[in-house]
Amino acid sequence: MNCLARLEADAALMQAAAGDARQTAFGVPMAHKDMFARSSWKQECGSRAMQDYVATRTASALTKLDAAGAIDLGRLAMGEFAIGASGHNEYAGTPRNPWNRDHLAGGTSGGPAAAVAARLVPAALASDTGGSTRLPAAFCGIAGFKPSAGMIDTDGMFPCSPTLDHVGILARDAADIAQVFAALTGIKPPCPRDLRGTRIGIHRRYFLDGCAGDVLASFETALRLLEREGATLIEIDAPDIDAANPLASLIIMVDAAAHHRRRLEERARDYLPETRARLATGFVYTGAEYRTALAARVHLLRRLGAHVFAQVDYLATPTAPRAAPRIDGADLTGERGFAGFGGPIGQCARLFNMTGLPAIAVPFGFAANGMPLSVQFVARPNADAALLAFAAAFEAARGPYPAPDDRRPR
């Protein structure tokens, strides 16, 4: 499935032995996206331009997991420098979807998502700058969580866009994510309760326009389930959010271009052509355009807080507007190819990077071709623990979701 970048077996055995000696309770074997630094380990970020780099420090998130007794098995494959929405990588290999290996695992965290979906590891850290945790989770039939901005320290995670970067968590379900979240933050989510009395906001125009028919049908089934469990659905509108997707792309590319400027000058030929094409757009935008996009972030958060979360407890949206496409089904040549794929596929996700709101992708239903589908739930700022408990309650109402081996891919 091309999901493994490097296995660090000897180091993992040493960690396990140390955990046994300390009688650590957590003790979960994990592997992480190849952008999380660990001192003395290679860190390639899916790029030939980093093939000789050895980290000199350990990412803050890994330090927290180490303290909890987690075992770090190694690094998982990713899209080059976490730039792009598809996960294609001609240098390191494109991760394949465990449900059907002719399909993308998705996003730049496709390796971690595929590894969790295939039951190679129970959980993994990823990154989420424009949906790169939640989209692969949706494509691979697992849970993917983007916490509130600043909730988990990104120090030591190779930056894509420091303005919008979040540490993400991938696991089989919300309950497993909650355990990792508690190890990273010290915040233990409350026990799941029933869904009665919960107010769920639905913004049809922004989130449902452009979705495939099977995605719409599955989402409506999820809404009916919420109603049967006692939740109240409330139709909302927030016209100011329409510009969120293109403005998020602007911020990401300006930030990424600034970070890569020196390395591009020295090693441009070591970048994949698609990555160079995307980074080139970041040098075109003006400072005024960038400042306008940053100001829009503040406005969007105020708008959602004052208008939307005054009416509802959570938002519900599809996670992705379509199921995982075939690996050979996306034209990624130049910026036009990226925009044609990445813009629409991230429509439901990027708004919550712009605003920093916590969001979780939960698997629900299947597309006409048998690939997994997903619903996304979003909460007000810093309501991460409550959101995880709500998602776990939704999963309990939904019932068990199969693994790829339970439904043989075609």
Buried (B, 14 or more C-beta within 10 A) or exposed (E): BBBBBBEBEEBBEEBBEEBEEEEBEBBBBBBBBBBBBBEEBBBBBBBBBBEEBEBEEBBBBBBBBBEBBBBBBBBBBBBBBBBBBBBBBEBBBBBBBBBBBBBBBBBBBBBBBBBBBBEBBBBBBBBBBBBBBBBBBBBBBBBBBBBBBEBBBBBBBBBBBBBBBBBBBBBBBBBBBBBBBBBBBEBEBEEBEEBEEBEBBBBBEBBBEEBBEBBBBBBEBBBEBBEEBEBBBBEBEBEBBEBBBEBBBBBBBBBBBBBBEEBBEEBEEBBBEBBBBBBBBBEEBEEEBBEBBBEBBEEBBEBBBEBBBEEBBBBBBBBBBBBBBEBEEBEBEBBEBBBBBBBBBBBBBBBBBBBBBBBBBBBBBBBEEBBBBBBBBBBBBBBBBBBBBBBBBBBBBBEEBEBBEEEEBE
